[in-house]
Amino acid sequence: IDSKSDSALRMKMEDFHYADIAEIINELNFEHATYIIKLLDSEKTSEVLTELDENIREQILSNLSAKEIADEISELDTDDAVDIIAELPEDRVNEIIAQIDDKEHARDIVELLRYDEDTAGGLMAKELVKVNENWNVLTCVKEMRRQAENVTRVHSIYVVDNDEKLKGRLSLKDLLTTSTKAQISSVYIPKVDYVTVHDRAEDVARLMSKYDLEAIPVIDELGRLVGRITIDDIVDVIKEEAEKDYQLAAGITQDVEADDDVWVHTKARLPWLLIGMFGGLGAASIIGSFQGAMANPILLSFVPLIQATAGNMGVQSSAIVVQGLANDTIRGELFKRLGKEFILGLINGCAIALVVLIISHFLFQTSYLVSATIGVALIAVIIIAALVGTFVPIFLDKKGIDPAVATGPFITTSNDVFGILIYFTIAKLILGF
Amino acid sequence: IDSKSDSALRMKMEDFHYADIAEIINELNFEHATYIIKLLDSEKTSEVLTELDENIREQILSNLSAKEIADEISELDTDDAVDIIAELPEDRVNEIIAQIDDKEHARDIVELLRYDEDTAGGLMAKELVKVNENWNVLTCVKEMRRQAENVTRVHSIYVVDNDEKLKGRLSLKDLLTTSTKAQISSVYIPKVDYVTVHDRAEDVARLMSKYDLEAIPVIDELGRLVGRITIDDIVDVIKEEAEKDYQLAAGITQDVEADDDVWVHTKARLPWLLIGMFGGLGAASIIGSFQGAMANPILLSFVPLIQATAGNMGVQSSAIVVQGLANDTIRGELFKRLGKEFILGLINGCAIALVVLIISHFLFQTSYLVSATIGVALIAVIIIAALVGTFVPIFLDKKGIDPAVATGPFITTSNDVFGILIYFTIAKLILGF
C-alpha cells in the first residue's frame, strides 16, 4: 500500500470478495482505508461499506460528500442502504436522500428508515418480485424479468391482488412447468407464511428457522405486501442474539469486541464488576454479623466452597431456563419446574455433600458438628440456588424483561449473599453460637 | 385425541405445518404420538420425523418396521434421511437401506453415511441441479426441469466438466435472459465458492455467513462436485454452536434441554459442580495453611469479595476472547493483548479497590494495614484474573481444544484458588504474620 502502485492494487482488489476487502480495511489505519476505498470501483465500494465495522464506516462516511454517499447507496438493496445511513445524523440523511437520482429508490429508503431496526420492518428490503393474481403466466414471466433486474436473489414470487394485498406465492419451479396461458389466480399457492412490519426481529428469526424459510414476505397493518426479509439477514439476527446472550451471561453489558479500546471495555465491564463487589461487601457484613462464626476459622475457611457451589448451580439452572425460553421449549407449570429443580438440587447436593464430608474429615479433621453444618448447608444452598436460578429468569420473562440479564454476575452475586446467609444460619442452629 | 375421531383429526393435521405437528408430538405421551404418526399421510410423516426430538424419534422408529422406515426416508432429501437413520444401530441401517426401492437414493444415502456429521460431507445433500459445460442453454433447461423434480429448492445451477469436476455456476436470472442456443461454457460464472467434504461444519457456517451465501457446492478430494449445503442447515449449525458455547460457559457439558429428565440434567451438571467443589476445597486448604489468616476473622470475611471479583473479571475476559476466536476477530500478538488486559485490570482494579476501601473504612472500621491488604489484593487479583482469562482460551485454541470450555466454572474455579492464594500471600507480606 505504501508504495502506492494504484493499478497493481486495483487489480488485486478486483479479485477479492467485498467481505474480504472489508476485513482488510478493518485492520488498516484510517488513511490507508480511505485510500483503498477511493481506489475501488463504485459497485464494490458500496458492498464493502455494508461489511465494515461501524466506527470505521462512520469515519469513512464523514469524509465523503452527500453526493458520493448517495451514489454508493444507490447501488445497494434498500435494506443495506438503510443500515448504512441509519447511523448518520438526521440532517445528513436528508441531504443524502435528496441526492439520490432514482426517486423510487429514495422513497423506499425513506419508508424503511421509519421502522425500528429490531422489527421486521427494519430488516426487510423493498426489492422483491410480485405479480398480480389477475395476470397470466406469460405476463408474469415478462414482469418478473423486468423486476428481477433489481432483485439480487429471487426466492419466491409473491402474488398480490389489485389492492396490493398479499394473496399467496408462486414457486419458480411451478412457473417453469406451467402453461403460459394459465391465469396466476389458478396456479398460485394460497398458503404463505408472512410477518407484519412491527413483529420483533427475534420472532421473525424463530419463525424462519423453525419452518426453514429462505425468505418471508412482510405485510403492513392493512395486509399489503411491503417488503421481504431474506435468510442472510436472519443469520445475522441469530448470531447477534446469541452473542448478546453470551455476553450478558458473562457480565458484559454492551456489544464489545476484542479489539475495542480499553475505555469501551471498562464501560461494558465495570458495572457488573461493581455488582459483584457489592455482593462481596454484603457477604462480608453478613459474616461480620455472625459473631460466633468469626470465632470459628474452620467454618470461615469453607466459605469459598459454599459460594462456588451455589454460584455454579445457580448459573447452570438459569442458563438452562434462559435457553429454553429463547427456544420456546419452556412450557408447563412453574411449580412443576421448580419441583424438578428441587429434586435435582437434592440429588446433586447430597452427592457433593458426601464427597466434601469424606474429604474434609480426613484432610481437615473437622468435628462432627462442623461436618454436619457443612453438609446440611451445602444441600440447602444448592437447592436454593437451583430454585432462584430457575425462578428469576421465568419471572423476568413474564415481566417482559430479557431473561438473559439474570444469568452470570447477577445470579452469582445473589447466590453468594444468599448462600453465606444460609450457611451461617445453619451453623448457628447446629453449633448453637 | 382420546376420543379417536380419526377423520376429524386427520383433517386438522393436514392444515398444520410439519414443524408444528412435530412440536405437538414432542409434548404428547408415546402412545398418542405413535397414534398421530400413523394417522398422517406418508409425505408429512417423513417431514415430521426430521423435526422430532431425538429420543422421541428413536422410540417411534423402534416401533416401525425396516420397510416402513425405508418408505419414509425415501420421501426425504438425502441429508435429512441420513440424519434420521444415522442414530440407528448399523445392522438396522443396512436392513433399511436394502428396503429402499430407489437404488440411486439408497446409494446416495450410503455415501453420506460415511461422513462425520460435523463436516461439510455430513451436512450436504446429494440433491442439486448440475449441468455440463458442453451443453447449450436449451438442453440445460430441459435437464434442469428433470433434475428440479428431486430438488426442493433450486439455488444455483452448478456447472461441471466431463469428469464431474466443478467449473462454476449459472444463476437462474442469467438463464432467463440468455439465448437458448448459447453454449453453457460461454455463459457460466467461473468464480464459485465451494467447500470440500472434510471441511468442518463450523468453518462452512462461517464462510457462508460471511459471504451471505444461500447454498454452497461441496467437492471431494478430486475436485468433483458431490453435493451441496443449503443455508437452512447452516442456521441449525450456527444455533447449535451458540447453544453449546452458552452451555459450556454456564458449566453444562452435554446438550440438555429444559424438559429432559432429572438424570440427564445431573449427568450434564454434576461434573462441573464437582470441579467447583474441588476448587472450594483447595481454597479451604489454602486458608487453613495461613495460620495468621485464621487468627484474623476480618481478613477472612473479605474472602467472598475477593473471590467474586476475581471470578467475574476472569469470566468477562475469557468470554470476550472466546467470542473473538469464534468470530475470527482475534488477531495480532498475544503479548499486546495481554498488555491491554493488564491495563484494563489495573483501571478496573483501582476503581473497585477505591470503592471497597471507602466503604469498608466506614462500615467495618478496618485498620489501615488490613485496608491496604484488601486494596492491593483486589488490584492484583483482578489483573491476574484478566490475564488468566485471556491467556487460557487462546492457549487452548492453539492446542486445538475448543476454547469455550475455558469459560464458566473452569475459569471461575481457577481464579477462586489463585485469588485466595494471592490475597493471603499479600496479607502475610503486609501484616507480617
Interface residues (C-beta under 8 A of the other chain):
Chain A: H17 A19 E27 M144 R145 A148 R153 V154 L172 K173 L176 T177 S209 K210 Y211 D212 E214 I231 D232 I234 V235 D236 I238 K239 A242 E243 D245 Y246 Q247 A249 A250 G251 I252 V256 E257 A258 D259 V262 H265 T266 R269 L270 W272 L273 L274 G276 M277 G279 G280 L281 A283 A284 S285 I287 G288 M294 A295 P297 I298 L300 S301 F302 V303 P304 L305 I306 Q307 A308 T309 G311 N312 M313 V315 Q316 S318 A319 I320 V321 Q323 G324 N327 T329 I330 R331 G332 R337 K340 I343 L344 I347 N348 A351 I352 V355 V356 I359 S360 L363 F364 I382 T407 G408 P409 T412 T413 D416 I420
Chain B: H17 A19 E27 M144 R145 A148 R153 V154 L172 K173 L176 T177 S209 K210 Y211 D212 E214 I231 D232 I234 V235 D236 I238 K239 A242 E243 D245 Y246 Q247 A249 A250 G251 I252 V256 E257 A258 D259 V262 H265 T266 R269 L270 W272 L273 L274 G276 M277 G279 G280 L281 A283 A284 S285 I287 G288 M294 A295 P297 I298 L300 S301 F302 V303 P304 L305 I306 Q307 A308 T309 G311 N312 M313 V315 Q316 S318 A319 I320 V321 Q323 G324 N327 T329 I330 R331 G332 R337 K340 I343 L344 I347 N348 A351 I352 V355 V356 I359 S360 L363 F364 I382 T407 G408 P409 T412 T413 D416 I420
